[in-house]
Amino acid sequence: MPERAYGEAQGGLQWWRAAIPLALLVGIGWIVPRPATITAEGWRLLAIFAAAVAGLLLQPLPGGAVVLVAVTLSTLWGGLTLEQALSGYANESVWLVMAAFFVSRALIKTGLARRIALGFVRWFGRTSLGVCYALSLSDMVLASIIPSNAARSGGVILPIVRSVAELYGSQPGATAGLLGSFLMTAVYQSICVTAAMYMTGQASNPMAAQIATESFGYRVDWVSWFLAGIVPGLCSLVLVPIVVYRIRPPEIRRTPEAAAFASRELEAMGPIRRREWLVLAVFLGVCGAWMTTRWHHMDITVTALLGACALLVSGVLSWEDVKNERAAWDIFIWYGGLLMLGKALNAAGVTTAFAKAVGSAFGGAGWVTLLAIALPVYFYAHYAYASITAHILAMYSPFLAVLAAQGAPLGLVVYAFACFTNLAAGLTHYGTTPAPMYFAHGYASLGHWWKVGAIVSLVNLAVWSTVGFWWWKLLGIW
């Protein structure tokens, strides 16, 4: 989730950004008539939740602070006890994300993540298209355990993209079209695909899994998401760079110097050190434990925490590293609070009432027709979002409720809307945290970035609603 930190930078609440959240809080809580099927407490919780989502979009305060205010209001005005309001911070999904962040910190700190990316470039980077595939595959591997798309894509992949472009004299401006424009846009579109392929693809995917499990009774775990995402994800990863390549081909097609650069960088790094071997062992051990959960029945959060503890005991990570992992602790605050609010709304019957209202509006339309309408509406609504998290919070649960009420297979809609939220982040230059990081380098104009996003969106929609739906049918998801 993008952290603009406007309030933090200015030293307090930005009142003009707070106007809409406050209006929603007051308007829903006191002015809009409450349906008879929803309790007064549930209606006030809806007002708090709507204001929190608007606050995450506009950020009158940093996101974590917005959610902390909402959690506090839920005890004062939403009818929750303090224990209920804070229950989200004991949720296993919250601690799964935290543990994965700590493991990912070790991957980046030791240089192993960069070594993996450079290795792919050395093997496949002899053409401009090959460089894109190499970096996309690197991100795909790292996404299996690094839940921060900003950390892995912005911190590991992006510097290599820029370095390869500059090797060939491709700078922002007149020479961008030599190589940099293609790499920046194509790699960014690819990391949106990898975010959709894993439950750890980005920080709010576990939230979607938790909503599906707790609110709709459909269990989603790391293995099931991995199996669901691997086939359509690989198809998109093959097609998307080719599509971007066709939209505006780079002037430099062959890039042997990129592979040579990767080789030089790897030589400079030297052989894999003991600390990297330890991180690699933990990385493979945690991923392996996640893949075999259905055999040994150990919760994936426990295995992730064991991995983090192993890194602490071995000295690869220090406690200072854990304390300084600001993104993880920020996510802990907003993620735990929002999980609690979503669960409380569902318990109050708000999502059920919404589903019934929308379902009655569509009359006799079957779930197939409704899904065909809902998916593109949900997907292109991301033009209004600068955060995958805010999109999931605002629309995921209500859309699932509507489709489920119309008889749609739960597995189909759970994965479709969860994965499509990530894919939709490719539409704009602000769709998710890494988007402004890539766009800010200045290799692509705004018009070109949005054109690529629009065309690639059609490719992803086509792939995931055909190959994806077929694959999910084969898996028995629906």
One Martini backbone bead per residue (centre of mass of N, CA, C, O) as a GRO file, in nm:
protein
  478
    1MET     BB    1   0.095   0.036   0.024
    2PRO     BB    2   0.088   0.356  -0.013
    3GLU     BB    3   0.312   0.600   0.152
    4ARG     BB    4   0.285   0.939   0.180
    5ALA     BB    5   0.301   1.094   0.458
    6TYR     BB    6   0.166   1.379   0.498
    7GLY     BB    7   0.113   1.411   0.798
    8GLU     BB    8   0.402   1.354   0.887
    9ALA     BB    9   0.541   1.584   0.728
   10GLN     BB   10   0.339   1.814   0.870
   11GLY     BB   11   0.259   1.712   1.178
   12GLY     BB   12  -0.043   1.608   1.084
   13LEU     BB   13  -0.348   1.672   1.004
   14GLN     BB   14  -0.515   1.672   0.686
   15TRP     BB   15  -0.808   1.824   0.647
   16TRP     BB   16  -0.871   1.807   0.338
   17ARG     BB   17  -0.837   1.486   0.347
   18ALA     BB   18  -1.068   1.445   0.581
   19ALA     BB   19  -1.349   1.519   0.464
   20ILE     BB   20  -1.457   1.250   0.347
   21PRO     BB   21  -1.431   1.059   0.590
   22LEU     BB   22  -1.610   1.240   0.774
   23ALA     BB   23  -1.862   1.235   0.593
   24LEU     BB   24  -1.904   0.930   0.609
   25LEU     BB   25  -1.929   0.903   0.911
   26VAL     BB   26  -2.174   1.096   0.939
   27GLY     BB   27  -2.365   1.010   0.711
   28ILE     BB   28  -2.398   0.709   0.788
   29GLY     BB   29  -2.437   0.735   1.103
   30TRP     BB   30  -2.682   0.987   1.085
   31ILE     BB   31  -2.835   1.011   0.791
   32VAL     BB   32  -2.851   0.744   0.679
   33PRO     BB   33  -3.062   0.505   0.653
   34ARG     BB   34  -3.137   0.222   0.835
   35PRO     BB   35  -3.162  -0.090   0.800
   36ALA     BB   36  -3.351  -0.329   0.961
   37THR     BB   37  -3.125  -0.572   0.933
   38ILE     BB   38  -2.946  -0.361   1.088
   39THR     BB   39  -2.774  -0.265   1.334
   40ALA     BB   40  -2.660   0.011   1.488
   41GLU     BB   41  -2.371  -0.094   1.526
   42GLY     BB   42  -2.327  -0.194   1.233
   43TRP     BB   43  -2.368   0.087   1.100
   44ARG     BB   44  -2.132   0.226   1.247
   45LEU     BB   45  -1.916   0.036   1.138
   46LEU     BB   46  -1.956   0.116   0.845
   47ALA     BB   47  -1.871   0.409   0.883
   48ILE     BB   48  -1.585   0.346   0.981
   49PHE     BB   49  -1.493   0.176   0.738
   50ALA     BB   50  -1.540   0.387   0.513
   51ALA     BB   51  -1.350   0.598   0.636
   52ALA     BB   52  -1.094   0.421   0.630
   53VAL     BB   53  -1.079   0.376   0.325
   54ALA     BB   54  -1.067   0.677   0.253
   55GLY     BB   55  -0.810   0.726   0.423
   56LEU     BB   56  -0.625   0.536   0.253
   57LEU     BB   57  -0.654   0.706  -0.007
   58LEU     BB   58  -0.593   1.012   0.115
   59GLN     BB   59  -0.418   1.049   0.370
   60PRO     BB   60  -0.429   1.245   0.639
   61LEU     BB   61  -0.286   0.994   0.736
   62PRO     BB   62  -0.129   0.743   0.792
   63GLY     BB   63  -0.254   0.434   0.754
   64GLY     BB   64  -0.210   0.327   1.045
   65ALA     BB   65  -0.350   0.569   1.186
   66VAL     BB   66  -0.629   0.537   1.063
   67VAL     BB   67  -0.683   0.252   1.181
   68LEU     BB   68  -0.643   0.320   1.480
   69VAL     BB   69  -0.882   0.511   1.492
   70ALA     BB   70  -1.095   0.299   1.406
   71VAL     BB   71  -1.051   0.103   1.640
   72THR     BB   72  -1.123   0.302   1.863
   73LEU     BB   73  -1.413   0.372   1.759
   74SER     BB   74  -1.530   0.079   1.784
   75THR     BB   75  -1.546   0.108   2.104
   76LEU     BB   76  -1.707   0.388   2.132
   77TRP     BB   77  -1.935   0.335   1.864
   78GLY     BB   78  -1.943   0.010   1.753
   79GLY     BB   79  -1.985  -0.210   2.002
   80LEU     BB   80  -1.700  -0.289   2.096
   81THR     BB   81  -1.473  -0.439   2.251
   82LEU     BB   82  -1.146  -0.432   2.319
   83GLU     BB   83  -1.094  -0.725   2.250
   84GLN     BB   84  -1.227  -0.716   1.970
   85ALA     BB   85  -1.064  -0.477   1.846
   86LEU     BB   86  -0.773  -0.646   1.902
   87SER     BB   87  -0.798  -0.935   1.759
   88GLY     BB   88  -0.640  -0.893   1.486
   89TYR     BB   89  -0.341  -0.910   1.628
   90ALA     BB   90  -0.388  -1.245   1.659
   91ASN     BB   91  -0.374  -1.313   1.374
   92GLU     BB   92  -0.220  -1.536   1.164
   93SER     BB   93  -0.190  -1.358   0.906
   94VAL     BB   94  -0.032  -1.129   1.031
   95TRP     BB   95   0.214  -1.316   1.118
   96LEU     BB   96   0.285  -1.415   0.841
   97VAL     BB   97   0.370  -1.144   0.725
   98MET     BB   98   0.584  -1.076   0.932
   99ALA     BB   99   0.768  -1.324   0.888
  100ALA     BB  100   0.813  -1.277   0.584
  101PHE     BB  101   0.955  -1.005   0.620
  102PHE     BB  102   1.199  -1.112   0.779
  103VAL     BB  103   1.301  -1.303   0.561
  104SER     BB  104   1.327  -1.085   0.339
  105ARG     BB  105   1.543  -0.919   0.484
  106ALA     BB  106   1.761  -1.138   0.457
  107LEU     BB  107   1.767  -1.157   0.149
  108ILE     BB  108   1.859  -0.857   0.115
  109LYS     BB  109   2.094  -0.821   0.318
  110THR     BB  110   2.281  -1.061   0.191
  111GLY     BB  111   2.215  -1.063  -0.143
  112LEU     BB  112   2.043  -1.305  -0.253
  113ALA     BB  113   1.829  -1.167  -0.425
  114ARG     BB  114   2.031  -1.037  -0.625
  115ARG     BB  115   2.166  -1.301  -0.713
  116ILE     BB  116   1.917  -1.423  -0.843
  117ALA     BB  117   1.867  -1.201  -1.054
  118LEU     BB  118   2.149  -1.211  -1.189
  119GLY     BB  119   2.132  -1.505  -1.275
  120PHE     BB  120   1.900  -1.472  -1.477
  121VAL     BB  121   2.045  -1.263  -1.657
  122ARG     BB  122   2.286  -1.443  -1.735
  123TRP     BB  123   2.105  -1.668  -1.874
  124PHE     BB  124   1.865  -1.464  -2.037
  125GLY     BB  125   2.013  -1.158  -2.118
  126ARG     BB  126   2.067  -1.142  -2.461
  127THR     BB  127   1.792  -0.996  -2.464
  128SER     BB  128   1.541  -0.784  -2.406
  129LEU     BB  129   1.334  -1.007  -2.352
  130GLY     BB  130   1.519  -1.175  -2.165
  131VAL     BB  131   1.546  -0.967  -1.940
  132CYS     BB  132   1.251  -0.957  -1.866
  133TYR     BB  133   1.223  -1.258  -1.797
  134ALA     BB  134   1.439  -1.269  -1.578
  135LEU     BB  135   1.305  -1.057  -1.384
  136SER     BB  136   1.031  -1.198  -1.362
  137LEU     BB  137   1.139  -1.465  -1.243
  138SER     BB  138   1.266  -1.341  -0.998
  139ASP     BB  139   1.003  -1.229  -0.877
  140MET     BB  140   0.859  -1.501  -0.862
  141VAL     BB  141   1.047  -1.629  -0.657
  142LEU     BB  142   1.032  -1.404  -0.432
  143ALA     BB  143   0.709  -1.411  -0.398
  144SER     BB  144   0.698  -1.678  -0.224
  145ILE     BB  145   0.806  -1.480   0.050
  146ILE     BB  146   0.776  -1.177  -0.048
  147PRO     BB  147   0.513  -0.946   0.046
  148SER     BB  148   0.683  -0.707  -0.085
  149ASN     BB  149   0.674  -0.540  -0.381
  150ALA     BB  150   0.866  -0.309  -0.305
  151ALA     BB  151   1.115  -0.468  -0.210
  152ARG     BB  152   1.161  -0.659  -0.459
  153SER     BB  153   1.105  -0.457  -0.701
  154GLY     BB  154   1.239  -0.188  -0.591
  155GLY     BB  155   1.506  -0.313  -0.440
  156VAL     BB  156   1.600  -0.533  -0.674
  157ILE     BB  157   1.494  -0.498  -0.975
  158LEU     BB  158   1.510  -0.194  -1.056
  159PRO     BB  159   1.822  -0.146  -1.050
  160ILE     BB  160   1.871  -0.345  -1.286
  161VAL     BB  161   1.707  -0.209  -1.500
  162ARG     BB  162   1.867   0.057  -1.499
  163SER     BB  163   2.148  -0.062  -1.556
  164VAL     BB  164   2.087  -0.192  -1.832
  165ALA     BB  165   1.997   0.063  -1.976
  166GLU     BB  166   2.272   0.223  -1.928
  167LEU     BB  167   2.462   0.034  -2.085
  168TYR     BB  168   2.295   0.150  -2.363
  169GLY     BB  169   2.227   0.465  -2.324
  170SER     BB  170   1.949   0.459  -2.163
  171GLN     BB  171   1.763   0.745  -2.107
  172PRO     BB  172   1.580   0.976  -2.011
  173GLY     BB  173   1.417   1.058  -2.307
  174ALA     BB  174   1.559   1.032  -2.611
  175THR     BB  175   1.681   0.725  -2.514
  176ALA     BB  176   1.447   0.543  -2.400
  177GLY     BB  177   1.379   0.361  -2.664
  178LEU     BB  178   1.619   0.167  -2.671
  179LEU     BB  179   1.519   0.017  -2.362
  180GLY     BB  180   1.389   0.141  -2.097
  181SER     BB  181   1.087   0.156  -2.168
  182PHE     BB  182   1.039  -0.144  -2.197
  183LEU     BB  183   1.144  -0.247  -1.922
  184MET     BB  184   0.969  -0.080  -1.730
  185THR     BB  185   0.686  -0.173  -1.837
  186ALA     BB  186   0.721  -0.486  -1.852
  187VAL     BB  187   0.814  -0.543  -1.563
  188TYR     BB  188   0.577  -0.417  -1.419
  189GLN     BB  189   0.357  -0.599  -1.542
  190SER     BB  190   0.483  -0.864  -1.428
  191ILE     BB  191   0.460  -0.797  -1.116
  192CYS     BB  192   0.149  -0.814  -1.119
  193VAL     BB  193   0.140  -1.116  -1.175
  194THR     BB  194   0.309  -1.225  -0.934
  195ALA     BB  195   0.110  -1.112  -0.719
  196ALA     BB  196  -0.123  -1.324  -0.817
  197MET     BB  197   0.032  -1.617  -0.760
  198TYR     BB  198   0.037  -1.544  -0.446
  199MET     BB  199  -0.022  -1.501  -0.114
  200THR     BB  200   0.279  -1.346  -0.110
  201GLY     BB  201   0.275  -1.126  -0.347
  202GLN     BB  202   0.121  -0.939  -0.135
  203ALA     BB  203   0.012  -0.802   0.163
  204SER     BB  204  -0.322  -0.842   0.096
  205ASN     BB  205  -0.375  -1.141   0.022
  206PRO     BB  206  -0.429  -1.264   0.308
  207MET     BB  207  -0.690  -1.102   0.340
  208ALA     BB  208  -0.851  -1.243   0.122
  209ALA     BB  209  -0.821  -1.524   0.247
  210GLN     BB  210  -0.959  -1.452   0.517
  211ILE     BB  211  -1.232  -1.369   0.405
  212ALA     BB  212  -1.299  -1.639   0.269
  213THR     BB  213  -1.279  -1.810   0.529
  214GLU     BB  214  -1.454  -1.642   0.749
  215SER     BB  215  -1.705  -1.525   0.565
  216PHE     BB  216  -1.738  -1.800   0.346
  217GLY     BB  217  -1.593  -2.087   0.406
  218TYR     BB  218  -1.325  -2.058   0.220
  219ARG     BB  219  -1.033  -2.216   0.189
  220VAL     BB  220  -0.712  -2.044   0.198
  221ASP     BB  221  -0.384  -2.120   0.090
  222TRP     BB  222  -0.076  -2.134  -0.030
  223VAL     BB  223  -0.117  -2.383  -0.211
  224SER     BB  224  -0.387  -2.312  -0.351
  225TRP     BB  225  -0.283  -2.049  -0.475
  226PHE     BB  226  -0.047  -2.163  -0.632
  227LEU     BB  227  -0.213  -2.357  -0.809
  228ALA     BB  228  -0.401  -2.137  -0.929
  229GLY     BB  229  -0.157  -1.934  -1.042
  230ILE     BB  230   0.057  -2.084  -1.224
  231VAL     BB  231  -0.071  -2.109  -1.509
  232PRO     BB  232  -0.183  -1.822  -1.572
  233GLY     BB  233   0.078  -1.679  -1.487
  234LEU     BB  234   0.271  -1.798  -1.702
  235CYS     BB  235   0.112  -1.702  -1.944
  236SER     BB  236   0.139  -1.400  -1.881
  237LEU     BB  237   0.456  -1.394  -1.864
  238VAL     BB  238   0.482  -1.458  -2.169
  239LEU     BB  239   0.286  -1.238  -2.307
  240VAL     BB  240   0.333  -0.950  -2.195
  241PRO     BB  241   0.617  -0.878  -2.312
  242ILE     BB  242   0.528  -0.913  -2.607
  243VAL     BB  243   0.314  -0.693  -2.611
  244VAL     BB  244   0.500  -0.458  -2.530
  245TYR     BB  245   0.697  -0.501  -2.764
  246ARG     BB  246   0.476  -0.433  -2.987
  247ILE     BB  247   0.397  -0.147  -2.912
  248ARG     BB  248   0.726  -0.070  -2.836
  249PRO     BB  249   1.002  -0.132  -2.965
  250PRO     BB  250   1.313  -0.174  -2.911
  251GLU     BB  251   1.607  -0.079  -3.061
  252ILE     BB  252   1.732  -0.289  -2.869
  253ARG     BB  253   1.753  -0.644  -2.894
  254ARG     BB  254   2.050  -0.699  -2.818
  255THR     BB  255   2.209  -0.801  -2.475
  256PRO     BB  256   2.507  -0.911  -2.390
  257GLU     BB  257   2.590  -0.700  -2.167
  258ALA     BB  258   2.391  -0.792  -1.951
  259ALA     BB  259   2.520  -1.067  -1.894
  260ALA     BB  260   2.800  -0.950  -1.831
  261PHE     BB  261   2.714  -0.774  -1.596
  262ALA     BB  262   2.609  -1.003  -1.418
  263SER     BB  263   2.881  -1.148  -1.401
  264ARG     BB  264   3.039  -0.920  -1.268
  265GLU     BB  265   2.862  -0.890  -1.017
  266LEU     BB  266   2.897  -1.181  -0.916
  267GLU     BB  267   3.205  -1.167  -0.889
  268ALA     BB  268   3.202  -0.930  -0.682
  269MET     BB  269   3.042  -1.098  -0.465
  270GLY     BB  270   3.115  -1.379  -0.487
  271PRO     BB  271   3.075  -1.629  -0.311
  272ILE     BB  272   2.875  -1.795  -0.127
  273ARG     BB  273   2.789  -1.734   0.183
  274ARG     BB  274   2.699  -1.847   0.482
  275ARG     BB  275   2.449  -1.658   0.516
  276GLU     BB  276   2.321  -1.735   0.246
  277TRP     BB  277   2.286  -2.035   0.301
  278LEU     BB  278   2.097  -1.996   0.541
  279VAL     BB  279   1.876  -1.843   0.388
  280LEU     BB  280   1.826  -2.059   0.175
  281ALA     BB  281   1.738  -2.279   0.373
  282VAL     BB  282   1.497  -2.124   0.486
  283PHE     BB  283   1.352  -2.065   0.224
  284LEU     BB  284   1.315  -2.366   0.141
  285GLY     BB  285   1.188  -2.465   0.405
  286VAL     BB  286   0.935  -2.286   0.408
  287CYS     BB  287   0.827  -2.354   0.126
  288GLY     BB  288   0.817  -2.658   0.174
  289ALA     BB  289   0.620  -2.646   0.414
  290TRP     BB  290   0.389  -2.513   0.258
  291MET     BB  291   0.358  -2.741   0.036
  292THR     BB  292   0.324  -2.975   0.292
  293THR     BB  293   0.084  -2.916   0.488
  294ARG     BB  294  -0.121  -3.159   0.414
  295TRP     BB  295   0.076  -3.364   0.566
  296HIS     BB  296   0.175  -3.215   0.852
  297HIS     BB  297  -0.026  -2.974   0.965
  298MET     BB  298   0.135  -2.715   0.971
  299ASP     BB  299   0.121  -2.403   1.014
  300ILE     BB  300   0.239  -2.148   0.817
  301THR     BB  301   0.302  -1.951   1.047
  302VAL     BB  302   0.491  -2.133   1.207
  303THR     BB  303   0.705  -2.175   0.983
  304ALA     BB  304   0.771  -1.877   0.949
  305LEU     BB  305   0.860  -1.829   1.244
  306LEU     BB  306   1.086  -2.038   1.240
  307GLY     BB  307   1.252  -1.896   1.025
  308ALA     BB  308   1.295  -1.632   1.182
  309CYS     BB  309   1.429  -1.764   1.429
  310ALA     BB  310   1.670  -1.890   1.280
  311LEU     BB  311   1.790  -1.613   1.192
  312LEU     BB  312   1.832  -1.509   1.481
  313VAL     BB  313   2.005  -1.740   1.602
  314SER     BB  314   2.231  -1.723   1.366
  315GLY     BB  315   2.264  -1.389   1.303
  316VAL     BB  316   2.147  -1.277   1.037
  317LEU     BB  317   1.949  -1.160   1.236
  318SER     BB  318   1.858  -0.887   1.415
  319TRP     BB  319   1.668  -0.711   1.631
  320GLU     BB  320   1.711  -0.448   1.478
  321ASP     BB  321   1.596  -0.547   1.211
  322VAL     BB  322   1.312  -0.595   1.320
  323LYS     BB  323   1.258  -0.306   1.430
  324ASN     BB  324   1.337  -0.169   1.132
  325GLU     BB  325   1.073  -0.299   0.996
  326ARG     BB  326   0.851  -0.077   0.907
  327ALA     BB  327   0.654  -0.216   0.711
  328ALA     BB  328   0.563  -0.442   0.901
  329TRP     BB  329   0.448  -0.261   1.135
  330ASP     BB  330   0.248  -0.111   0.963
  331ILE     BB  331   0.087  -0.361   0.873
  332PHE     BB  332   0.007  -0.460   1.153
  333ILE     BB  333  -0.188  -0.228   1.210
  334TRP     BB  334  -0.379  -0.225   0.951
  335TYR     BB  335  -0.438  -0.526   0.918
  336GLY     BB  336  -0.556  -0.604   1.196
  337GLY     BB  337  -0.781  -0.388   1.197
  338LEU     BB  338  -0.926  -0.466   0.926
  339LEU     BB  339  -0.996  -0.755   0.993
  340MET     BB  340  -1.181  -0.687   1.226
  341LEU     BB  341  -1.385  -0.508   1.077
  342GLY     BB  342  -1.473  -0.718   0.866
  343LYS     BB  343  -1.574  -0.928   1.069
  344ALA     BB  344  -1.783  -0.744   1.212
  345LEU     BB  345  -1.956  -0.684   0.962
  346ASN     BB  346  -2.038  -0.974   0.905
  347ALA     BB  347  -2.168  -1.029   1.186
  348ALA     BB  348  -2.382  -0.781   1.135
  349GLY     BB  349  -2.493  -0.824   0.819
  350VAL     BB  350  -2.393  -0.628   0.589
  351THR     BB  351  -2.312  -0.810   0.344
  352THR     BB  352  -2.584  -0.955   0.322
  353ALA     BB  353  -2.758  -0.706   0.263
  354PHE     BB  354  -2.610  -0.622   0.008
  355ALA     BB  355  -2.655  -0.880  -0.159
  356LYS     BB  356  -2.964  -0.868  -0.160
  357ALA     BB  357  -2.994  -0.592  -0.297
  358VAL     BB  358  -2.840  -0.657  -0.559
  359GLY     BB  359  -2.986  -0.917  -0.640
  360SER     BB  360  -3.270  -0.781  -0.675
  361ALA     BB  361  -3.178  -0.581  -0.904
  362PHE     BB  362  -3.116  -0.838  -1.112
  363GLY     BB  363  -3.308  -1.053  -1.062
  364GLY     BB  364  -3.286  -1.322  -1.304
  365ALA     BB  365  -2.992  -1.324  -1.302
  366GLY     BB  366  -2.735  -1.508  -1.339
  367TRP     BB  367  -2.413  -1.578  -1.240
  368VAL     BB  368  -2.279  -1.555  -1.516
  369THR     BB  369  -2.377  -1.273  -1.589
  370LEU     BB  370  -2.280  -1.133  -1.331
  371LEU     BB  371  -1.978  -1.203  -1.365
  372ALA     BB  372  -1.939  -1.065  -1.646
  373ILE     BB  373  -1.993  -0.783  -1.513
  374ALA     BB  374  -1.823  -0.770  -1.242
  375LEU     BB  375  -1.526  -0.811  -1.326
  376PRO     BB  376  -1.474  -0.552  -1.500
  377VAL     BB  377  -1.570  -0.355  -1.288
  378TYR     BB  378  -1.367  -0.433  -1.071
  379PHE     BB  379  -1.110  -0.395  -1.236
  380TYR     BB  380  -1.161  -0.082  -1.343
  381ALA     BB  381  -1.183   0.044  -1.054
  382HIS     BB  382  -0.864   0.086  -1.017
  383TYR     BB  383  -0.847   0.379  -1.120
  384ALA     BB  384  -0.938   0.473  -0.809
  385TYR     BB  385  -0.668   0.325  -0.711
  386ALA     BB  386  -0.355   0.327  -0.491
  387SER     BB  387  -0.456   0.032  -0.381
  388ILE     BB  388  -0.506  -0.295  -0.320
  389THR     BB  389  -0.618  -0.284  -0.036
  390ALA     BB  390  -0.854  -0.084  -0.084
  391HIS     BB  391  -0.995  -0.258  -0.294
  392ILE     BB  392  -1.049  -0.504  -0.119
  393LEU     BB  393  -1.202  -0.362   0.110
  394ALA     BB  394  -1.435  -0.229  -0.069
  395MET     BB  395  -1.506  -0.501  -0.285
  396TYR     BB  396  -1.466  -0.802  -0.224
  397SER     BB  397  -1.689  -0.887  -0.025
  398PRO     BB  398  -1.941  -0.778  -0.178
  399PHE     BB  399  -1.898  -0.940  -0.443
  400LEU     BB  400  -1.903  -1.219  -0.315
  401ALA     BB  401  -2.186  -1.197  -0.190
  402VAL     BB  402  -2.344  -1.161  -0.452
  403LEU     BB  403  -2.251  -1.421  -0.601
  404ALA     BB  404  -2.327  -1.624  -0.379
  405ALA     BB  405  -2.634  -1.548  -0.377
  406GLN     BB  406  -2.647  -1.648  -0.699
  407GLY     BB  407  -2.467  -1.934  -0.701
  408ALA     BB  408  -2.175  -1.911  -0.713
  409PRO     BB  409  -1.878  -2.038  -0.709
  410LEU     BB  410  -1.662  -1.978  -0.463
  411GLY     BB  411  -1.383  -2.042  -0.584
  412LEU     BB  412  -1.404  -1.867  -0.834
  413VAL     BB  413  -1.452  -1.584  -0.692
  414VAL     BB  414  -1.219  -1.578  -0.498
  415TYR     BB  415  -0.986  -1.590  -0.716
  416ALA     BB  416  -1.071  -1.385  -0.923
  417PHE     BB  417  -1.078  -1.125  -0.740
  418ALA     BB  418  -0.798  -1.153  -0.615
  419CYS     BB  419  -0.627  -1.159  -0.879
  420PHE     BB  420  -0.750  -0.907  -1.027
  421THR     BB  421  -0.645  -0.693  -0.833
  422ASN     BB  422  -0.346  -0.725  -0.914
  423LEU     BB  423  -0.370  -0.686  -1.223
  424ALA     BB  424  -0.498  -0.391  -1.204
  425ALA     BB  425  -0.227  -0.240  -1.119
  426GLY     BB  426  -0.136  -0.198  -1.435
  427LEU     BB  427  -0.304   0.056  -1.537
  428THR     BB  428  -0.116   0.248  -1.364
  429HIS     BB  429   0.116   0.477  -1.191
  430TYR     BB  430  -0.063   0.397  -0.893
  431GLY     BB  431  -0.169   0.091  -0.831
  432THR     BB  432   0.106   0.048  -0.671
  433THR     BB  433   0.390   0.096  -0.509
  434PRO     BB  434   0.593   0.046  -0.762
  435ALA     BB  435   0.481   0.235  -0.981
  436PRO     BB  436   0.617   0.512  -0.905
  437MET     BB  437   0.904   0.402  -0.914
  438TYR     BB  438   0.910   0.347  -1.221
  439PHE     BB  439   0.787   0.611  -1.341
  440ALA     BB  440   0.996   0.822  -1.209
  441HIS     BB  441   1.234   0.763  -1.420
  442GLY     BB  442   1.118   0.863  -1.720
  443TYR     BB  443   1.079   0.641  -1.970
  444ALA     BB  444   0.763   0.711  -1.959
  445SER     BB  445   0.483   0.821  -2.048
  446LEU     BB  446   0.170   0.851  -1.947
  447GLY     BB  447   0.032   0.753  -2.205
  448HIS     BB  448   0.199   0.494  -2.241
  449TRP     BB  449   0.141   0.362  -1.969
  450TRP     BB  450  -0.172   0.349  -2.008
  451LYS     BB  451  -0.175   0.193  -2.271
  452VAL     BB  452  -0.036  -0.058  -2.169
  453GLY     BB  453  -0.236  -0.115  -1.939
  454ALA     BB  454  -0.489  -0.156  -2.119
  455ILE     BB  455  -0.384  -0.387  -2.302
  456VAL     BB  456  -0.289  -0.584  -2.079
  457SER     BB  457  -0.564  -0.618  -1.944
  458LEU     BB  458  -0.688  -0.785  -2.177
  459VAL     BB  459  -0.491  -1.019  -2.159
  460ASN     BB  460  -0.541  -1.100  -1.863
  461LEU     BB  461  -0.844  -1.144  -1.884
  462ALA     BB  462  -0.827  -1.366  -2.100
  463VAL     BB  463  -0.644  -1.567  -1.952
  464TRP     BB  464  -0.794  -1.593  -1.666
  465SER     BB  465  -1.094  -1.650  -1.805
  466THR     BB  466  -0.978  -1.920  -1.941
  467VAL     BB  467  -0.731  -2.070  -1.836
  468GLY     BB  468  -0.800  -2.025  -1.542
  469PHE     BB  469  -1.085  -2.152  -1.532
  470TRP     BB  470  -0.998  -2.425  -1.643
  471TRP     BB  471  -0.790  -2.492  -1.423
  472TRP     BB  472  -0.990  -2.471  -1.183
  473LYS     BB  473  -1.168  -2.701  -1.285
  474LEU     BB  474  -0.946  -2.919  -1.277
  475LEU     BB  475  -0.897  -2.872  -0.955
  476GLY     BB  476  -1.196  -2.817  -0.821
  477ILE     BB  477  -1.282  -2.518  -0.746
  478TRP     BB  478  -1.568  -2.551  -0.950
   0.00000   0.00000   0.00000
